[in-house]
Amino acid sequence: MKIFLIQLPNIVTDDEARHLPPYLSVGLGIIAAVVRDHGHQVKLLDAYTEGWENRARIEGEWIEIGLAEEEIAAQIRRFQPQVVGFSVPFTSMVPRLRSLARWVKAIHPEIFVVCGGNHPTCVPAEVLNIPDVDAVVLGEAENSFPRLLQALEDGENPDNLPGIMGRSNLATDIKTHSANSVKDLDTLPLPAYDLLPLKKYFKAAGGRKIPLFSSRGCGRHCASCSMPLIFPGPTRRFSPPYISQSVRHLTEFYGVREFIFDDDGLTNDAMAAHRLFDHLRAENLRVVWTARGGVNPHILDESLLTVMRASGGKNMRLEIGSGSRRVLHRVLNKSLDLHDVEVVVSRIRAAGMTVNCEFLLGSPGTSIEEVYESLNFAWKLRSHGAEEFSFLLSTPYVGTDLRRQALALGRPVPSADPDFLSHHNLVATQDLTAMEISQIRDTAQREFNSRGLVVELGKLVGVGAKSTPKLEDRFFASVAPWPVLHQEQRKVKERERMPHERA
């Protein structure tokens, strides 16, 4: 059969279009390799990356990044596939899914349209409400998608297959389908990099760097993450030889010299992490890598960090979430210890790597004081040597517990409707409007990352030293001024505090 796999264009706001990092669909590359190994003729179109430089304003503040739908439809018509598979990792891609599915059926009504990725797995019934979508592949598709193709070749109904949801089995438990996962990840072929637009991705990424995955699943259930639905159960890992084989393939055939570990389970097990990075060091691959996710501060001792640095470690991103212990544990459901985070930032810097700290602002039910706790904790980490900071809006995406909390509080949530609200209009707390939180986020992002103070600060205070309250107060007067509505409240609190200070 002729199979056309498509990574959809993305629809984002003006602000997101300016700051959005490029996205390479490595997962779709694995699916393409699996389908090709089963004897099918495969074409892969990453319309998002192929059209990365295309920024078309569709209405208001909305920007579409990627190839135009007319061009995608023209390629479908030329290839004449029997099956079109759309990858939908982001809710913001769903409006384009609707229109392109209509194009497919207009080209030929017998083409079978199937969807996979994060969004369809989290809300399959919603996706199947799109009239031109025939089925959804839930979770991992390496086993279920080839079975679906075989059923179509045999003239059978694929709806009853494990991992497939169609209109005739909408009531089936999603967890039953999601259990259809790959047990031994080493049995998977390398992604079909020859079908991916690597040259355009390298240009968008600013160099020959590429995402790399060492595992699937993490065993945690953070409120802001939908991965437990995509990769259920405990962490499964690619073996160190498999990963080094992937690295060698990419360095020898595509000249890649920098890798980005992008999985959630990279360092959630100390022994597995030691085995991986010991192996990469012994292989002497002469590459550098960054960890964009999956960094567990609690296991990063000096010995592990030393071998990570020796294997090519360059930068590590800590997904902290919040500087408020209540928000961290009760809202975001993260088991981090903030003191351990402080210690590990100093350790990472001492090992010779840089640190990126990521925070979520505006989680459901948070107070203004808790927002400021995050900003103050970020400033404290800066004094320990952290060099980069990412302040994100705590958006309640589909498949997350954060969404349940937001709905319970009556907050707006992202929708797949074509005119869904922009992200900066979605996050609000009882103390702060969405606009105020966006202003705090924008100002903090600018102040923390654009002043170039980190190196000089490190020279003055040394690694591991803490900032004084006076420095924090002076800094945050410019980073995130208290909203006007809270000035009187703040004065009252200051007056209440003064007698105790005099005592």
ChimeraX attribute file (.defattr): number of C-alpha atoms within 10 A of each C-alpha:
attribute: neighborCount
match mode: 1-to-1
recipient: residues
	/A:1	15
	/A:2	16
	/A:3	23
	/A:4	22
	/A:5	24
	/A:6	22
	/A:7	24
	/A:8	27
	/A:9	27
	/A:10	25
	/A:11	26
	/A:12	21
	/A:13	19
	/A:14	16
	/A:15	13
	/A:16	15
	/A:17	16
	/A:18	9
	/A:19	8
	/A:20	10
	/A:21	10
	/A:22	16
	/A:23	15
	/A:24	21
	/A:25	19
	/A:26	18
	/A:27	17
	/A:28	27
	/A:29	22
	/A:30	19
	/A:31	25
	/A:32	28
	/A:33	22
	/A:34	22
	/A:35	20
	/A:36	17
	/A:37	13
	/A:38	12
	/A:39	10
	/A:40	16
	/A:41	14
	/A:42	20
	/A:43	19
	/A:44	21
	/A:45	21
	/A:46	25
	/A:47	21
	/A:48	27
	/A:49	28
	/A:50	21
	/A:51	16
	/A:52	21
	/A:53	13
	/A:54	15
	/A:55	18
	/A:56	14
	/A:57	15
	/A:58	10
	/A:59	9
	/A:60	9
	/A:61	11
	/A:62	19
	/A:63	20
	/A:64	25
	/A:65	23
	/A:66	23
	/A:67	23
	/A:68	17
	/A:69	17
	/A:70	11
	/A:71	11
	/A:72	20
	/A:73	18
	/A:74	13
	/A:75	14
	/A:76	20
	/A:77	15
	/A:78	8
	/A:79	14
	/A:80	16
	/A:81	21
	/A:82	17
	/A:83	20
	/A:84	22
	/A:85	23
	/A:86	23
	/A:87	23
	/A:88	23
	/A:89	18
	/A:90	17
	/A:91	19
	/A:92	24
	/A:93	22
	/A:94	24
	/A:95	17
	/A:96	19
	/A:97	24
	/A:98	18
	/A:99	13
	/A:100	19
	/A:101	25
	/A:102	19
	/A:103	20
	/A:104	25
	/A:105	16
	/A:106	14
	/A:107	15
	/A:108	14
	/A:109	12
	/A:110	12
	/A:111	19
	/A:112	21
	/A:113	21
	/A:114	25
	/A:115	27
	/A:116	24
	/A:117	22
	/A:118	23
	/A:119	27
	/A:120	29
	/A:121	29
	/A:122	21
	/A:123	15
	/A:124	23
	/A:125	18
	/A:126	11
	/A:127	23
	/A:128	20
	/A:129	11
	/A:130	15
	/A:131	11
	/A:132	23
	/A:133	24
	/A:134	19
	/A:135	25
	/A:136	28
	/A:137	28
	/A:138	32
	/A:139	29
	/A:140	26
	/A:141	25
	/A:142	21
	/A:143	16
	/A:144	22
	/A:145	25
	/A:146	18
	/A:147	17
	/A:148	24
	/A:149	21
	/A:150	15
	/A:151	15
	/A:152	16
	/A:153	11
	/A:154	10
	/A:155	9
	/A:156	12
	/A:157	12
	/A:158	22
	/A:159	20
	/A:160	15
	/A:161	18
	/A:162	19
	/A:163	27
	/A:164	29
	/A:165	28
	/A:166	22
	/A:167	15
	/A:168	12
	/A:169	13
	/A:170	13
	/A:171	10
	/A:172	13
	/A:173	10
	/A:174	19
	/A:175	14
	/A:176	11
	/A:177	21
	/A:178	23
	/A:179	18
	/A:180	21
	/A:181	21
	/A:182	17
	/A:183	9
	/A:184	11
	/A:185	16
	/A:186	15
	/A:187	10
	/A:188	15
	/A:189	16
	/A:190	19
	/A:191	19
	/A:192	18
	/A:193	17
	/A:194	12
	/A:195	16
	/A:196	22
	/A:197	18
	/A:198	18
	/A:199	14
	/A:200	17
	/A:201	21
	/A:202	17
	/A:203	13
	/A:204	17
	/A:205	15
	/A:206	10
	/A:207	13
	/A:208	19
	/A:209	21
	/A:210	22
	/A:211	18
	/A:212	19
	/A:213	19
	/A:214	22
	/A:215	22
	/A:216	25
	/A:217	21
	/A:218	22
	/A:219	17
	/A:220	18
	/A:221	17
	/A:222	20
	/A:223	22
	/A:224	23
	/A:225	17
	/A:226	21
	/A:227	21
	/A:228	20
	/A:229	22
	/A:230	23
	/A:231	22
	/A:232	21
	/A:233	16
	/A:234	13
	/A:235	17
	/A:236	19
	/A:237	20
	/A:238	17
	/A:239	18
	/A:240	19
	/A:241	14
	/A:242	18
	/A:243	21
	/A:244	17
	/A:245	13
	/A:246	16
	/A:247	20
	/A:248	18
	/A:249	15
	/A:250	19
	/A:251	17
	/A:252	10
	/A:253	10
	/A:254	14
	/A:255	12
	/A:256	19
	/A:257	19
	/A:258	22
	/A:259	22
	/A:260	20
	/A:261	21
	/A:262	19
	/A:263	20
	/A:264	23
	/A:265	26
	/A:266	26
	/A:267	25
	/A:268	20
	/A:269	14
	/A:270	15
	/A:271	11
	/A:272	16
	/A:273	21
	/A:274	17
	/A:275	14
	/A:276	22
	/A:277	22
	/A:278	17
	/A:279	18
	/A:280	23
	/A:281	17
	/A:282	10
	/A:283	13
	/A:284	12
	/A:285	15
	/A:286	12
	/A:287	18
	/A:288	18
	/A:289	22
	/A:290	22
	/A:291	24
	/A:292	19
	/A:293	18
	/A:294	22
	/A:295	22
	/A:296	22
	/A:297	22
	/A:298	17
	/A:299	17
	/A:300	23
	/A:301	14
	/A:302	14
	/A:303	10
	/A:304	20
	/A:305	23
	/A:306	19
	/A:307	21
	/A:308	24
	/A:309	19
	/A:310	19
	/A:311	23
	/A:312	21
	/A:313	24
	/A:314	22
	/A:315	22
	/A:316	24
	/A:317	21
	/A:318	24
	/A:319	20
	/A:320	23
	/A:321	25
	/A:322	29
	/A:323	20
	/A:324	19
	/A:325	18
	/A:326	13
	/A:327	21
	/A:328	23
	/A:329	17
	/A:330	11
	/A:331	20
	/A:332	23
	/A:333	18
	/A:334	20
	/A:335	16
	/A:336	18
	/A:337	14
	/A:338	17
	/A:339	8
	/A:340	13
	/A:341	19
	/A:342	22
	/A:343	17
	/A:344	25
	/A:345	28
	/A:346	22
	/A:347	21
	/A:348	25
	/A:349	20
	/A:350	16
	/A:351	20
	/A:352	15
	/A:353	20
	/A:354	20
	/A:355	25
	/A:356	19
	/A:357	21
	/A:358	18
	/A:359	23
	/A:360	22
	/A:361	26
	/A:362	30
	/A:363	28
	/A:364	26
	/A:365	16
	/A:366	19
	/A:367	16
	/A:368	16
	/A:369	12
	/A:370	20
	/A:371	25
	/A:372	20
	/A:373	16
	/A:374	23
	/A:375	26
	/A:376	20
	/A:377	18
	/A:378	25
	/A:379	20
	/A:380	20
	/A:381	25
	/A:382	30
	/A:383	25
	/A:384	26
	/A:385	27
	/A:386	27
	/A:387	21
	/A:388	19
	/A:389	23
	/A:390	20
	/A:391	23
	/A:392	16
	/A:393	21
	/A:394	22
	/A:395	25
	/A:396	26
	/A:397	21
	/A:398	24
	/A:399	22
	/A:400	20
	/A:401	20
	/A:402	25
	/A:403	23
	/A:404	18
	/A:405	17
	/A:406	22
	/A:407	14
	/A:408	10
	/A:409	13
	/A:410	10
	/A:411	17
	/A:412	17
	/A:413	21
	/A:414	18
	/A:415	15
	/A:416	18
	/A:417	12
	/A:418	13
	/A:419	11
	/A:420	14
	/A:421	15
	/A:422	18
	/A:423	20
	/A:424	19
	/A:425	16
	/A:426	21
	/A:427	26
	/A:428	26
	/A:429	20
	/A:430	12
	/A:431	17
	/A:432	20
	/A:433	16
	/A:434	17
	/A:435	14
	/A:436	20
	/A:437	24
	/A:438	22
	/A:439	16
	/A:440	23
	/A:441	24
	/A:442	16
	/A:443	16
	/A:444	21
	/A:445	17
	/A:446	15
	/A:447	18
	/A:448	22
	/A:449	14
	/A:450	11
	/A:451	8
	/A:452	11
	/A:453	13
	/A:454	19
	/A:455	13
	/A:456	10
	/A:457	16
	/A:458	18
	/A:459	10
	/A:460	11
	/A:461	14
	/A:462	15
	/A:463	19
	/A:464	21
	/A:465	16
	/A:466	15
	/A:467	17
	/A:468	10
	/A:469	11
	/A:470	8
	/A:471	10
	/A:472	15
	/A:473	12
	/A:474	10
	/A:475	15
	/A:476	17
	/A:477	10
	/A:478	12
	/A:479	20
	/A:480	20
	/A:481	14
	/A:482	18
	/A:483	14
	/A:484	8
	/A:485	10
	/A:486	13
	/A:487	12
	/A:488	10
	/A:489	10
	/A:490	12
	/A:491	11
	/A:492	11
	/A:493	11
	/A:494	11
	/A:495	10
	/A:496	11
	/A:497	11
	/A:498	10
	/A:499	9
	/A:500	8
	/A:501	7
	/A:502	6
	/A:503	5
